[in-house]
Amino acid sequence: EVQLVESGGGLVQAGGSLRLSCATSGFTFDNYAITWFRQASGKEREGISCITVSDGSTYYIDSMKGRFTISSDNAKNTVYLQMNSLGPGEKAVYYCATMGGDYGGSYFPSYADEFWGQGTQGTVSQ
């Protein structure tokens, strides 16, 4: 059974940092991409960063570049998202998923099926 479990959310002040974790199990972690999404209240879910575990290829949407870092620990089958300089507008539920795609001219391989974690809440106070 494929499972993804996010953790690391919490409350931080504006300008602060959070480190999210996405622990995976039930599939060959190394061969596929993992994407982080976020969904703010009343807004559509948006993809924010992606990594192909096997070669370390990464992608960030423009607003994340220089502030967020996606990484993986193959021994732990876990993907991380380090988020720095958070702003109040970035309060959201953060999800990871077994999804890839064509981002920034690079291809990130998707797993055969789409699986999502339950999400972790990140809250940024002013």
C-alpha positions as CSV (number, residue, x, y, z in Angstrom):
1,E,0.0,0.0,0.0
2,V,1.4,3.4,-1.1
3,Q,1.4,5.9,1.7
4,L,2.6,9.5,2.0
5,V,2.7,11.2,5.4
6,E,3.5,14.9,5.8
7,S,4.7,16.5,8.9
8,G,6.5,19.6,10.1
9,G,3.8,22.2,9.8
10,G,3.1,24.7,12.5
11,L,2.9,28.3,13.5
12,V,5.7,30.7,12.7
13,Q,6.1,34.5,12.5
14,A,6.5,36.3,9.2
15,G,10.0,35.9,8.0
16,G,10.3,32.6,9.8
17,S,11.0,29.1,8.5
18,L,9.4,25.6,8.4
19,R,10.8,22.3,7.3
20,L,8.2,19.9,6.0
21,S,8.7,16.2,5.6
22,C,7.0,13.7,3.3
23,A,7.6,10.2,4.4
24,T,6.7,7.6,1.8
25,S,6.2,3.9,1.7
26,G,4.9,1.1,-0.5
27,F,6.6,2.0,-3.8
28,T,10.1,2.3,-5.3
29,F,10.8,5.8,-4.0
30,D,13.9,6.4,-6.0
31,N,12.4,6.1,-9.5
32,Y,9.8,8.8,-9.4
33,A,9.1,12.5,-8.7
34,I,7.5,13.9,-5.6
35,T,5.7,17.2,-5.8
36,W,4.8,19.6,-3.0
37,F,1.5,21.4,-3.3
38,R,-0.2,23.9,-1.1
39,Q,-3.8,25.1,-0.7
40,A,-4.8,28.3,1.0
41,S,-8.3,28.7,2.3
42,G,-10.7,29.6,-0.5
43,K,-8.0,29.2,-3.2
44,E,-7.1,26.5,-5.6
45,R,-4.3,24.0,-4.8
46,E,-1.0,24.9,-6.5
47,G,2.1,23.0,-7.2
48,I,5.1,24.7,-5.7
49,S,8.1,22.4,-6.0
50,C,9.1,19.0,-7.5
51,I,12.0,16.6,-7.2
52,T,13.1,13.5,-9.1
53,V,14.7,11.4,-6.3
54,S,17.0,9.3,-8.6
55,D,18.9,12.2,-10.0
56,G,18.1,15.1,-7.7
57,S,16.5,17.2,-10.4
58,T,14.4,20.0,-8.9
59,Y,11.9,22.6,-9.9
60,Y,10.4,25.6,-8.1
61,I,7.8,28.0,-9.1
62,D,9.2,31.5,-9.4
63,S,8.0,32.9,-6.1
64,M,9.8,30.1,-4.3
65,K,13.2,30.4,-5.9
66,G,15.8,31.3,-3.4
67,R,13.6,30.8,-0.4
68,F,12.5,27.1,-0.6
69,T,14.7,24.0,-0.9
70,I,13.4,20.6,-1.8
71,S,15.6,17.6,-1.0
72,S,15.4,13.9,-0.4
73,D,16.9,11.2,1.9
74,N,16.8,8.0,0.0
75,A,17.6,5.9,3.1
76,K,14.5,7.2,4.8
77,N,12.3,7.3,1.7
78,T,11.5,10.9,2.6
79,V,11.3,14.2,0.8
80,Y,11.8,17.5,2.6
81,L,10.8,21.1,1.8
82,Q,12.7,23.8,3.7
83,M,10.7,27.0,3.6
84,N,12.4,30.2,4.6
85,S,11.3,33.9,4.7
86,L,7.6,32.9,4.9
87,G,5.0,35.6,4.5
88,P,1.5,35.8,6.0
89,G,0.0,35.0,2.6
90,E,1.6,31.6,2.7
91,K,-0.7,30.2,5.3
92,A,-1.9,27.0,3.7
93,V,-2.2,23.2,4.0
94,Y,0.9,21.7,2.4
95,Y,0.6,18.3,0.6
96,C,3.0,16.0,-1.1
97,A,2.0,13.7,-3.9
98,T,3.4,11.1,-6.3
99,M,3.2,13.4,-9.2
100,G,5.6,14.6,-11.8
101,G,5.2,16.4,-15.1
102,D,7.0,18.8,-17.5
103,Y,8.2,21.7,-15.5
104,G,10.7,24.4,-16.6
105,G,11.8,22.4,-19.6
106,S,12.5,19.2,-17.6
107,Y,10.5,16.0,-17.3
108,F,9.8,14.7,-13.8
109,P,8.5,11.0,-14.0
110,S,5.1,10.3,-12.4
111,Y,4.3,7.2,-10.5
112,A,1.7,4.9,-12.2
113,D,-1.0,6.1,-9.8
114,E,-1.6,9.4,-8.0
115,F,-1.3,9.3,-4.2
116,W,-1.5,12.1,-1.8
117,G,-0.7,12.6,1.8
118,Q,-3.2,14.0,4.3
119,G,-1.5,17.5,4.4
120,T,0.1,19.5,7.1
121,Q,-1.0,23.0,8.1
122,G,1.5,25.9,7.9
123,T,0.4,29.1,9.6
124,V,2.3,32.4,9.3
125,S,1.5,35.2,11.7
126,Q,2.2,38.9,11.1
